[in-house]
Amino acid sequence: MSEEKSLNFIEEIVENDLNSGKYETLVTRFPPEPNGYLHIGHAKAICLNFGLTQKYGGYTNLRFDDTNPVTEKTEYVNSQQEDIKWLGFNWKNELYASDYFDELYSFAVKLIEKGLAYVDESSADEIATLKGTPTEPGQDSPYRNRSVEENLDIFTRMKNGEFADGAYILRAKIDMTSTNMLMRDPIIYRIKHAEHHRTGNKWCIYPMYDFAHGQSDSIENITHSICTLEYVSHRELYDWFIEKLEIFPSKQYEFARLNLTSTVMSKRKLLQLVNENLVNGWDDPRMPTISGLRRRGFTPKSVREFCERIGIAKRENLIELSLLEFCIREDLNKTANRVMAVLDPIKLIITNYEKGTEDLIGENNPEAEGGGGTRVIPFSNELWIEREDFMEVPAKKWFRLAPGAMVRLKFAYIVKCEDFVKDENGNVTEIHCTYIPESKSGNDTSGINVKGTIHWVSAQHAKTAEIRLYDRLFTSETPDAEEGDFKDYLNPESLTVLPNVYIEPALANADLEGRYQFIRKGYFCLDRDSTADQLVFNRTVTLKDTFKKPN
């Protein structure tokens, strides 16, 4: 009997709240800011928020917290929606913080009327100086005691566009001596004369994230507002706004964000990589973005399994990238068809093969449930094999080709190396073999046992493709924590392009949804750069974890 999986701490809270009758319906939300593409850390949050309402009923809203028009784009909105659907989740309502700009404005007016917000015209430096330090209390702004009437007048004129950016801000009036720096009269509105991706030029003042976020949760009657640990200190402010505005008391809970080795998870840093052309866009297969993982060949199931395995905790930790790679290997081992591709080719000629050509039968996937079926593979007397499968002077325990050595050709025959040819530089250019007619795979009556099996492609029938071998983006496991610029630790070998690889003809029909195990070489998928004349395959992951940790 399988052991029942224990609940994580958020599931325990949800069950207690539902069982006690505190809430009749569970309502969560996933609230991305549309200022970049989603990454694997967001996938963890997506699986948590949508997974809870799948398990306990209720629904999840998708809400774009679009409060900064300078950094937000419709492109990001569209990509984030695509990523969530790709992961296998659907939202009940598609919402935007900008839907609530009128209501948020009225909330700000209400705080002013209650004497809980004021307009400040101090400079950014003056505000920073008066704010104090974590060990020293702040000092009141000279504008803190403006009258309600004056605050309302200036705030209205701010909305009407009478002032330049930075001339005024609206601050909550809380406590300049609070031990929580965020409670020291935080800014809740600022002037930004910038066109918004949805509201156009209707507004020239925009709410700060901390003001818009909690109130949006409340407007939507979100029962469990789930955030990452960096928002723990924000919870006091979140609750203060809800209390003073006397609105639905949405409750915030925090969990540990995902930190992954050999990459960065900051959208600001990922944007740097994109803007400085250090990667080929947000969906570069080396990026930790969901679109990058998708293009690299990861499956939704493997990403969901990864998120399930790392779990939900209250303490920060660093997760090995190799665990994510393990999850995709485990999935693809059961689903990816086995095919043959020769990445570094050398010619093998079978001197006694006189059949011309013949069709052999190859198994698609012996691990697939119910059997993976078979396919026809053409065979001839001239083949491409991997250069590394031949050694002129064999090493100890060498079980592949060498002078006088025998090896099995996958799905085909046993061959024996009789001779080889070199060019004027001493490089081996051809290997000459004889084959054992009675040794055909599936019908071997030769009685010969060999320890090595190698893959091949018929030279006469081979197609060509470009292969992109991807590796880790950074040489350091923690580029964020290293001295100097994180970009100094970019891996110069994170992408190797092989322009002319020989593939078996069946791969000419590969499609973008297909996943393939290139026998002995790794798991691959077709890239969207492919054309009818030039196929391009991306390596998703090697067959085994081959990454060498830095000393």
LUMSE-48377 format. One line per field, with one value per residue (C-alpha): residue in one letter; z, x, y. Coordinates in Angstrom, 3 decimals. Each point is the difference from the previous one (the first is absolute). Layout:
# residues N
type a_...
z Z_...
x X_...
y Y_...
This chain:
# residues 551
type m_s_e_e_k_s_l_n_f_i_e_e_i_v_e_n_d_l_n_s_g_k_y_e_t_l_v_t_r_f_p_p_e_p_n_g_y_l_h_i_g_h_a_k_a_i_c_l_n_f_g_l_t_q_k_y_g_g_y_t_n_l_r_f_d_d_t_n_p_v_t_e_k_t_e_y_v_n_s_q_q_e_d_i_k_w_l_g_f_n_w_k_n_e_l_y_a_s_d_y_f_d_e_l_y_s_f_a_v_k_l_i_e_k_g_l_a_y_v_d_e_s_s_a_d_e_i_a_t_l_k_g_t_p_t_e_p_g_q_d_s_p_y_r_n_r_s_v_e_e_n_l_d_i_f_t_r_m_k_n_g_e_f_a_d_g_a_y_i_l_r_a_k_i_d_m_t_s_t_n_m_l_m_r_d_p_i_i_y_r_i_k_h_a_e_h_h_r_t_g_n_k_w_c_i_y_p_m_y_d_f_a_h_g_q_s_d_s_i_e_n_i_t_h_s_i_c_t_l_e_y_v_s_h_r_e_l_y_d_w_f_i_e_k_l_e_i_f_p_s_k_q_y_e_f_a_r_l_n_l_t_s_t_v_m_s_k_r_k_l_l_q_l_v_n_e_n_l_v_n_g_w_d_d_p_r_m_p_t_i_s_g_l_r_r_r_g_f_t_p_k_s_v_r_e_f_c_e_r_i_g_i_a_k_r_e_n_l_i_e_l_s_l_l_e_f_c_i_r_e_d_l_n_k_t_a_n_r_v_m_a_v_l_d_p_i_k_l_i_i_t_n_y_e_k_g_t_e_d_l_i_g_e_n_n_p_e_a_e_g_g_g_g_t_r_v_i_p_f_s_n_e_l_w_i_e_r_e_d_f_m_e_v_p_a_k_k_w_f_r_l_a_p_g_a_m_v_r_l_k_f_a_y_i_v_k_c_e_d_f_v_k_d_e_n_g_n_v_t_e_i_h_c_t_y_i_p_e_s_k_s_g_n_d_t_s_g_i_n_v_k_g_t_i_h_w_v_s_a_q_h_a_k_t_a_e_i_r_l_y_d_r_l_f_t_s_e_t_p_d_a_e_e_g_d_f_k_d_y_l_n_p_e_s_l_t_v_l_p_n_v_y_i_e_p_a_l_a_n_a_d_l_e_g_r_y_q_f_i_r_k_g_y_f_c_l_d_r_d_s_t_a_d_q_l_v_f_n_r_t_v_t_l_k_d_t_f_k_k_p_n
z 0.000_-0.846_2.880_-0.080_-0.719_2.924_-0.399_-0.385_2.459_-2.391_-0.701_3.780_0.296_-2.891_1.414_3.446_-1.472_-2.120_2.701_2.614_-2.322_-0.106_-3.782_-2.078_-3.186_-0.514_-2.269_-0.974_-2.638_-1.985_-0.292_-2.397_-0.947_-3.826_-0.086_-1.246_-0.800_2.730_1.249_1.829_3.342_-1.211_-1.050_3.670_0.956_-2.884_1.025_3.611_-0.649_-2.707_1.670_3.209_-1.744_-2.070_3.229_2.231_-2.490_-0.470_-2.688_-0.874_-1.641_-2.328_0.858_-1.638_2.498_-2.647_2.074_-1.756_-3.620_-0.696_0.216_-1.065_-3.414_-1.559_-1.297_3.595_0.753_-2.981_0.805_3.635_-0.990_-2.433_2.691_2.502_-2.567_-1.087_3.606_-0.082_2.016_-0.720_1.874_0.720_-0.516_-1.924_1.953_0.203_2.802_-2.606_0.098_3.474_-0.609_0.663_3.167_1.200_-0.537_2.130_2.685_0.022_0.320_2.912_1.812_-0.533_1.332_3.091_0.588_-0.868_-3.158_-1.050_-3.027_0.304_-2.233_1.574_-2.320_-0.142_1.915_2.697_0.413_0.268_2.610_2.145_-0.176_2.441_0.182_1.345_3.334_0.019_-0.205_-2.873_0.192_-1.105_-3.388_0.186_-2.128_2.246_1.645_-3.061_0.403_-1.466_-2.345_-1.331_-0.479_-1.918_-2.183_-0.941_-0.507_-2.343_-1.961_-0.133_-1.624_-2.411_-1.309_1.340_1.313_-1.391_0.918_3.472_1.062_2.568_1.497_2.229_3.197_2.589_3.457_2.273_2.357_-0.741_3.065_-0.948_0.166_-3.393_-2.506_-2.397_2.552_0.056_-2.083_-3.215_-3.399_-1.429_-3.157_-2.342_-3.137_-3.234_-3.321_-1.917_-2.264_1.622_-2.093_0.828_1.259_-2.449_1.219_2.268_3.090_0.836_3.609_0.809_3.244_1.458_-0.038_3.790_-0.106_-3.043_0.803_3.267_-0.986_-3.269_2.018_2.192_-2.927_-1.442_3.386_-0.105_3.079_-0.061_-1.469_-0.434_-0.378_0.280_3.153_-1.046_0.575_3.702_1.029_-2.375_1.775_2.784_-2.587_-1.990_3.148_0.967_-3.305_0.235_3.578_-0.638_-3.220_1.667_-2.949_-0.416_2.185_-2.469_1.859_-1.164_0.452_-0.979_-1.279_-1.071_-3.575_-2.335_-0.169_-2.684_-0.541_-3.084_-0.936_1.123_0.851_0.039_-2.839_-0.008_-0.608_-2.559_-1.821_0.027_-1.701_-2.659_-0.583_-0.203_-2.475_2.288_-0.748_-2.986_1.562_2.927_-1.432_-0.508_1.092_2.491_1.873_3.103_-1.487_-0.561_-3.696_-0.075_1.657_-2.452_-2.979_1.426_0.078_3.597_0.466_2.212_1.941_0.792_1.284_2.136_1.368_0.858_1.880_1.833_1.015_1.376_2.088_1.853_2.985_2.220_-0.196_-2.947_-1.631_-3.187_-2.363_-2.300_-3.706_-0.346_1.709_-2.764_-2.560_1.803_-0.298_-3.766_-0.517_1.976_-2.128_-3.373_0.714_-0.099_-2.862_-2.410_-3.087_-0.420_-3.249_-1.424_-0.760_-0.576_1.408_-0.884_-3.093_-1.493_-2.936_0.575_-3.105_0.174_-2.699_-0.236_0.131_-3.466_0.561_-1.113_2.639_2.350_2.446_3.654_2.861_2.930_3.322_0.738_3.785_2.087_3.138_-1.342_1.568_-2.318_-2.256_-2.076_-3.396_-2.672_-3.062_-3.184_-0.138_-3.347_0.063_-2.599_-0.322_0.707_3.418_2.160_3.548_2.835_-0.269_3.715_-0.639_-1.711_1.639_-2.007_3.129_2.316_3.687_2.635_0.219_-3.371_-1.379_-3.137_-3.370_-0.371_-2.408_0.265_2.467_-0.434_0.990_-0.583_-2.099_1.760_-1.565_-2.619_-0.165_1.697_-1.920_0.294_-0.692_-2.685_-1.001_0.056_-2.177_1.029_-1.749_-0.508_3.501_1.641_0.747_-0.405_-2.796_-0.676_1.875_-1.989_1.519_-0.876_1.348_1.325_-2.090_2.674_2.725_-0.953_3.035_1.004_-1.999_1.070_-0.577_-0.100_3.575_0.269_3.108_-0.063_2.879_-1.972_-1.970_-2.001_-1.978_-3.656_-2.925_-3.577_-2.057_-3.037_1.909_2.646_0.449_1.432_2.866_2.179_3.608_2.886_3.118_3.028_3.356_3.191_-0.455_2.803_1.141_3.622_1.924_1.660_-2.437_2.106_3.007_-1.783_0.121_-2.874_-2.737_-0.304_-3.773_0.593_0.720_-3.242_-1.384_-3.372_-0.836_0.768_-3.719_-2.572_-3.540_-2.245_-3.501_-1.875_1.981_-1.716_1.145_-0.977_-2.637_2.377_1.746_-3.129_1.235_3.488_1.379_2.679_2.519_-0.415_2.439_-1.084_1.627_-2.270_0.970_2.274_-0.459_1.983_-0.360_-2.783_-1.459_-3.226_0.248_-1.447_-2.162_-2.121_-3.636_-2.538_-1.361_3.313_3.102_3.342_3.168_3.565_2.621_2.946_2.322_-0.122_0.756_3.316_2.235_-1.440_1.513_1.857_2.991_0.159_2.498
x 0.000_1.279_0.537_-2.316_1.893_0.048_-1.472_2.221_-0.559_-2.178_-2.218_-0.394_-1.115_-2.459_-1.496_-0.428_-1.619_-2.441_-0.805_-0.611_-2.370_2.202_-0.414_-2.558_2.060_3.747_1.105_3.652_1.699_3.202_1.094_2.923_1.289_0.020_3.600_1.765_-0.430_-0.857_2.751_0.234_-0.476_-3.363_-0.843_0.240_-2.438_-2.335_-0.090_-0.690_-2.795_-1.794_0.770_-1.760_-3.274_0.263_0.324_-2.479_-2.425_-0.578_1.857_3.146_0.123_2.750_0.672_2.667_1.347_0.586_0.741_3.190_-0.659_3.691_1.008_-3.160_-0.901_-2.871_2.659_0.697_-3.702_-0.411_3.097_-1.027_-3.451_1.553_2.363_-2.795_-2.106_3.030_0.517_-3.547_-1.946_-2.995_-1.137_-3.577_0.405_2.600_0.460_2.363_0.908_-0.747_-3.644_-0.072_1.763_-3.212_-0.709_3.613_-0.114_-3.138_1.760_2.820_-2.511_-1.630_3.334_0.574_-3.468_0.699_3.253_2.009_1.749_1.717_1.650_3.754_2.207_3.332_2.743_0.904_3.214_-1.853_-2.512_2.805_1.828_-3.081_-0.958_2.752_1.692_-0.985_1.571_-0.985_-3.548_-1.063_-1.093_-3.272_-0.142_-0.585_-3.108_-1.435_-2.519_-1.566_-3.724_-2.390_-1.328_3.449_0.919_-3.220_0.538_3.594_-0.787_-2.854_2.290_2.616_-2.646_-0.922_3.569_0.962_3.418_3.152_1.281_1.494_-1.533_-2.292_-0.697_-2.760_1.112_-1.902_0.203_0.954_3.015_3.449_1.402_-1.214_2.564_-1.371_1.518_-2.905_-2.384_1.867_-2.512_0.360_-0.633_-3.343_-0.337_2.502_-0.261_0.974_-0.849_0.245_-2.401_-1.405_-0.333_-3.741_-1.229_2.005_0.404_-3.048_2.214_3.173_0.120_0.479_-0.291_3.097_0.081_-0.393_-3.147_-1.600_0.829_-1.836_-3.001_-0.327_0.008_-2.729_-2.126_0.122_-0.815_3.221_-0.049_3.648_2.464_3.167_3.333_3.681_2.024_1.347_-3.538_-0.106_0.854_-2.696_-2.776_-0.329_-0.579_-2.361_-2.095_0.129_-1.510_-2.773_-0.834_-0.045_-1.996_-2.413_-0.016_-0.042_2.808_2.009_2.810_3.625_2.130_3.651_2.039_3.631_0.712_1.874_3.752_1.650_3.694_1.917_-2.465_-1.542_-3.658_-0.207_-2.138_2.191_3.114_-1.731_-1.066_3.646_1.036_-2.666_0.647_3.769_-0.408_1.819_-2.782_-2.326_-3.139_-2.227_-0.644_3.655_0.213_2.745_-2.310_-1.942_-3.166_-2.948_0.068_3.722_-0.602_-2.820_2.205_2.747_-2.371_-1.181_-3.528_-2.741_-0.065_3.717_-0.277_-3.055_1.819_3.012_-2.203_-1.656_3.361_1.503_-3.116_-1.228_2.018_0.546_3.794_2.118_2.124_1.978_-1.288_2.386_-0.687_0.750_-3.347_-1.861_2.067_-0.819_-3.725_0.169_2.147_-2.500_-2.882_1.727_1.351_-3.597_-1.251_2.828_0.576_3.512_1.604_3.519_2.083_3.750_1.381_3.703_-0.026_2.569_-0.717_-0.325_0.020_-1.168_2.086_-1.883_-3.559_-1.452_-3.732_-0.031_-2.445_-2.476_-2.603_0.592_-2.453_0.769_-1.838_-1.327_-0.025_0.395_-0.976_-3.332_-3.182_-1.663_3.045_1.211_-0.362_2.661_1.274_1.893_3.693_1.866_3.377_2.805_3.676_1.093_-0.866_0.806_1.114_1.364_3.694_0.364_-1.162_3.286_3.409_3.106_1.830_-2.770_0.075_-0.462_-3.599_-0.825_-3.123_-0.563_1.767_3.734_2.161_-1.204_-2.790_-3.676_-3.027_-3.741_-1.675_-3.233_-3.041_2.355_3.000_3.272_2.958_3.737_2.574_2.410_1.770_-0.126_1.147_1.810_0.440_3.286_-0.292_-0.281_-3.732_-2.137_-2.530_-1.481_-0.449_-0.325_-1.946_-1.553_-3.375_-1.296_-3.126_-1.394_0.168_-3.044_-1.698_-3.106_1.089_3.609_1.204_3.720_0.731_2.374_-0.187_1.289_0.055_-0.398_-2.911_0.276_-2.470_0.278_-1.777_-0.018_2.052_-2.224_-3.193_1.231_-1.558_1.961_-0.882_1.455_0.373_0.208_1.608_-1.069_1.719_-0.298_-0.142_2.470_3.231_-0.796_-2.747_-0.842_0.855_-2.054_2.246_3.343_2.249_-0.336_-2.618_-2.149_0.584_3.697_-1.024_-1.833_1.006_1.774_-0.861_-3.709_-0.779_1.826_-1.406_0.611_-1.026_-0.042_-1.114_-1.248_-3.403_-2.070_-2.644_-2.957_1.032_-0.815_-3.621_0.771_-2.439_0.240_-1.960_2.164_2.732_2.809_2.782_3.011_1.375_3.035_-0.005_-2.844_-3.538_-0.808_-2.896_-0.618_0.594_-2.344_2.881_-0.350_-1.010_-0.831_3.534_1.834_-1.107_1.265_-0.026_0.630_1.515_-2.364_2.274_2.757_-0.835_1.834_1.049_3.407_0.431_3.284_-0.266_2.624_2.808
y 0.000_3.444_2.379_2.999_3.200_2.417_3.471_3.033_2.845_2.002_-3.030_-0.414_3.644_-0.388_-3.199_1.575_3.119_-2.018_-2.562_2.714_1.835_3.101_-0.068_-1.848_0.234_0.077_2.859_0.462_2.090_-0.015_3.645_0.473_3.416_0.228_1.264_-3.129_-3.661_-2.502_-2.308_-3.326_1.781_1.282_-3.559_-0.996_2.776_-0.911_-3.658_1.013_2.493_-1.959_-3.327_1.049_0.787_-3.175_-1.966_1.841_1.511_3.704_1.918_1.933_3.405_1.109_3.629_2.094_2.529_2.658_3.088_1.152_1.001_0.650_-3.682_-1.832_-1.403_-1.907_-2.432_-0.999_-0.452_-2.318_-2.054_-0.434_-1.218_-2.480_-1.307_-0.627_-1.852_-2.020_-1.113_-1.362_2.576_2.222_3.080_1.001_3.758_1.950_3.217_2.967_2.381_2.677_-1.182_1.509_3.324_1.982_-1.986_0.226_3.743_0.197_-2.072_2.562_2.836_-1.840_-0.245_3.727_0.798_-2.119_1.852_-3.130_1.232_3.206_1.570_0.440_2.146_-0.948_-1.187_-3.685_0.724_1.930_-2.811_-2.580_2.097_0.528_-3.672_-0.975_-3.380_-3.443_1.027_3.707_1.350_2.196_3.632_1.519_1.679_3.768_-0.613_-2.715_2.284_1.617_0.432_-2.549_2.690_0.910_-3.670_-0.665_3.065_-0.874_-3.691_0.926_2.283_-2.782_-2.221_2.776_0.222_3.420_-1.081_-1.555_-3.441_0.014_3.334_-1.640_-3.397_-1.292_-1.727_-2.001_1.568_-2.889_0.111_1.462_-1.790_-3.493_-2.803_-1.093_2.417_-0.617_1.533_3.312_1.939_-2.025_1.566_-1.132_2.170_1.629_2.146_-1.772_1.596_-3.268_-1.860_-3.123_-3.184_-0.206_3.386_2.096_3.585_0.073_0.068_1.891_-1.175_-3.676_-1.952_-1.609_-3.792_-0.283_2.107_-1.623_-3.618_-0.527_2.089_-1.934_-3.233_1.433_1.215_-3.532_-1.622_-2.012_-2.233_-1.067_2.469_-2.051_1.805_-0.827_0.640_3.399_1.319_-0.966_3.555_1.304_-1.929_2.605_2.725_-2.254_-0.527_3.693_1.131_-2.602_0.995_3.747_-0.324_-2.455_-2.389_-3.787_-1.408_-2.027_-1.781_-0.275_-3.127_-0.331_-2.949_-0.403_1.031_-2.304_0.525_-2.135_-0.667_1.174_2.719_3.290_0.499_3.788_1.351_3.097_-2.094_-2.194_3.165_1.123_-3.234_0.551_3.698_-0.447_-2.879_-2.408_-2.476_-0.301_1.443_-0.932_-3.467_-0.874_-3.675_0.910_2.363_-1.145_1.498_-2.305_0.879_-0.810_-3.370_-0.700_0.810_-2.173_-2.968_-0.156_-1.324_1.447_-3.267_0.176_3.587_-0.837_-3.058_2.150_2.477_-2.894_-1.480_3.212_0.607_3.083_1.156_3.052_-0.029_1.122_-2.694_-0.554_-2.691_-1.856_0.482_-3.713_-0.746_1.836_-1.930_-3.261_0.756_0.559_-3.119_-2.056_1.257_-0.244_-3.478_-1.214_2.151_0.905_-2.136_-1.411_1.135_0.099_3.067_0.222_3.251_-0.381_-2.261_-2.306_-2.346_-3.746_-2.240_-3.620_-1.628_-3.312_1.379_-0.589_0.423_3.612_1.173_-1.617_1.159_-0.800_0.302_2.284_0.133_3.471_-0.109_-3.162_1.963_1.257_-1.344_-2.482_-0.048_2.870_-1.626_-0.354_1.806_-0.868_0.980_-0.268_-1.755_-0.058_-0.798_3.575_1.396_2.975_-0.818_2.140_0.765_-0.776_-3.579_-0.898_-0.162_-0.829_-1.166_-1.188_0.795_-2.654_-1.234_1.619_-1.672_2.031_-0.051_-0.504_-2.035_-3.590_0.876_-0.800_2.061_-0.157_2.657_0.922_-1.766_-1.504_-2.337_-0.775_1.447_-0.555_2.695_-1.211_3.197_3.802_2.914_3.177_3.330_1.845_1.490_-3.386_0.305_-3.113_0.634_-3.455_-3.240_-3.205_-2.874_-3.327_-1.051_-3.312_-0.828_-2.330_2.677_2.075_1.531_-1.885_-3.042_-0.599_-3.553_0.821_-0.995_2.964_2.148_3.573_2.466_3.204_1.457_3.224_2.099_0.950_1.620_-1.258_2.452_-0.469_0.783_2.471_3.427_2.902_2.285_2.717_-1.095_2.458_-1.433_2.034_-0.033_2.028_3.750_0.752_-1.614_0.877_-1.757_3.337_2.831_2.423_-0.592_0.338_3.035_2.452_-0.055_-3.122_0.138_-0.710_-3.586_-0.720_-3.390_0.492_-3.620_0.281_-0.421_-2.100_-0.075_-3.016_1.185_-3.327_-3.010_-3.149_-1.227_-3.001_0.816_-0.495_3.216_1.993_-0.239_1.319_2.565_2.667_-2.058_-3.101_-1.047_-2.289_-1.921_0.063_-3.394_0.368_3.791_1.503_1.303_2.452_1.957_1.886_3.737_2.611_1.295_-3.145_0.209_-2.690_0.304_0.353_-1.887_1.303_-2.081_1.164_-2.256_0.000_-1.943_-2.598_-3.640_0.256_2.873_0.865_3.464_0.435_2.271_2.755_-0.564
